[in-house]
Amino acid sequence: MTDYRELIEKTIEREIGVLGRDRAIKVAQDTKGIKVKDDGTVDNYVGDGKEQLGRVIEAYADIASVARLIIKKELKPFFQENSDLEKPDVLK
């Protein structure tokens, strides 16, 4: 079963392909409440996973607004397969 940590990591992985490893990881590491290792994996996050996923998506969207649409499309199958996970507002 997929969880929010995995979705955050998939989002980081996606942005590594767009922004490059260093920049994509730095953006995630600078996102309040999320601790991201240098390899792009999520060490932990504080609070609600849905909110943290939304924050990291917003951080990437601040760099390139199209990121929100691309990430939404990329994560859609994970939300369909895991109906117990709620989408953050940024993906609705």
N, C-alpha and C positions, 0 to 999 in steps of 0.2 A: 504494500500500500504506500502510496506517495504521501509525503507530509510537506509542510510549508518549508522546512529546511531544504528539502530536495528541490522544491520549486524555486527557491532563492538561488540555489546552486545552479540550476538550469538557466536561470536568468543571467547570472554572472557568466556562465559558459557561453551563452549566446552573444553577450556583449563583448567577450574576449575576441570573438570572431569579427566583430565590427570595429571596436575601439583599439584593439590590441590588448595583450595580457596586462601590462603594467597599468595602463590607464583604467581599464575595466575593473581590475581588482582594487585600485586606489579609490575609485568612486564608491564601490561597495564597502570598503573599509571606512570610508568617511561618513557612511550612512549611520545616523544615530541609532543606537540600540542593537546593532549587528556587529559581531566580531567575526571577521573573515581572515582566514590564514592566507599566507602569501601564495599558496597554490590555488586559491579561489574557492576552497571549501569553507563552509560555515562552521565555525567552532561553536558558537552559541548565539542566541539572541534573547533580548529582554522583552517580556510582554507577549502580546498576541501575535502569532505567526502571520495571520492575514494582514495585520497592520504593517508588520515588518516587510513582507513581500511588497505591499503597496509603496512603502517608503523607498525601497531599492529601485522599483520600477520608476517612480517619480524622479529619483536621482539621475537615472539614465535618460529619462525624457527631458530633463532640464538641459542636457547636452544636445540631444537630437529628438525633437518631438515625435518623429516617426518611430522611435524606439517603442513607445507605448503600443502602437498598432501591431508592430512586428512581434513583440513579446506576447501580446494578447492572443495572436494567431498561434504562436508556438506553444503556449500553455493550455490552449483550449482542450486538446485531447486529455490532458492530465486531470482537468476539472470534470470532464465527462466521465472518465473512468473512476474518479474518486468523488462521488456526489456528496460525501460528508464534508468536503472542504468547501468553504465559501470563498468566492472571488473577492479580492479587495475592490473598493469602490473605483479605483483607477482602471480596472479591467471590465467594468460593467457598461 
